[in-house]
Amino acid sequence: MNINKTLIRHVFIIIIVLYNTGNVRAQSYKYFPDKPGKLVIENNLSNCPGVDISSLKKNLTLIVEWFHQNDALLNPPKGFNANISLSGNQYPSDAHPIGNGYGIMCSLNLSFRYFYAEKDVFHTATGWSAHDFDININQPLYNILGTRFGDRDFESGDEPGFEKSLHLVYEQLQQYYSIFPLEKVISPGVKLFKGSHLVISDPNQPEIWLPVTVKEIMDALIGYYKVRKEMDEITFSKLKKEMTAKGMGQSADLQQSSVYDFILKEYSVFTTDELNKQAWVSSGEGISGINCKGLGNKVIRFNPECWNLKLPVTAVQFISMDYKPGSKVEMDEFSQDNHQLTDYESLFMNALPVERMGEMIQKK
């Protein structure tokens, strides 16, 4: 009994010490929420051959200025410097598998470089401690992608002779994606998808995706896994020969399982009518996940017609970002977890006039 009382006393003392240590650490930080800040644009765009970098920089700067003028947290910044970095890969987007087509893909990174003093030494936050987020430019599918299909392309060490055939069916399969469901059209061209993902585009342009039938995606899956099965059969056959040569008995359980066979069986269950319906993919629907019941995420293809080819490749045709306004409870929890720091990212989101973000899209 005495031991238990002693143990309880020690635990209580440890809790008090930890609590006080946390308080002391929080008190060692002093913030300056009323100190005037400034908007800082950092140009990290690389000079890529054939790309009009000056025009791209000008268009991205207009986007920055829109946020500066229309989000109350940035006009003017107080308690922090708003550092916005212009960056990304400025090569033509048809070199990329996601959202390929026309416009130059890049991004803006907004970082809240808040002012604070630690042990009476003044600092401006940098790096990971300055909470930030990305705004993606001309990457229409990036924020709303769900599933990518196909395990991999041909790799070194695979059975020789299959490089061309596997690459061909893999590329065919890679044109299909799944996307998060649309939750709300906030205003013309401004759409909110499940997961708090915003996509802004010209509402007068065609949709960014094309529907895909069950037959289309199943045919592509079967074509891909058929080649994979052929490769695996050769590898499996070599393994059995090696085991026999070494005098190793082969277990009855040593059987080759094939994704191709499972998917082929799933394909056979669909009726003609179901094969022509919109495809969806869900983890609970067999090996392939493909269904026509609206379960999971919609399967789509990127629609290259969504680009306005009359505009230069440096024009901003799509903006996508995560949009997560913060409630008072969430912002209070953030402050408690970060030494009473203000949740500037949530304040930015709360002040953002989302319904007007279509003004940033270039239409002519």
Secondary structure, DSSP 8 states (H G I E B T S, - for coil): -HHHHHHHHHHHHHHHHHHHHHHHHHHTEEE-TTSB--EEEEE-----TT--HHHHHHHHHHHHHHHHHH-GGGSS-BSEEEEEEEES--S-GGGSSSS-SSS--EEEEEEEEEEEEETTEEEE--GGGS-EEEEEES-TTGGGEEEE--S----TTS-TT-HHHHHHHHHHHTTEEEE--EEEEEETTEEEETTTEEEEE-TTS--SEEE-BHHHHHHHHHHHHHHHHHHHHHHHHHHHHHHHHTT----TT-----HHHHHHHHHHHS-HHHHTSB-EE-TTSTTT-EESS--SEEEEEE-GGGS-TTS-TTS--EEEEE-----HHHHHHHHHHTTT---HHHHHHHH--GGGGGGGS---
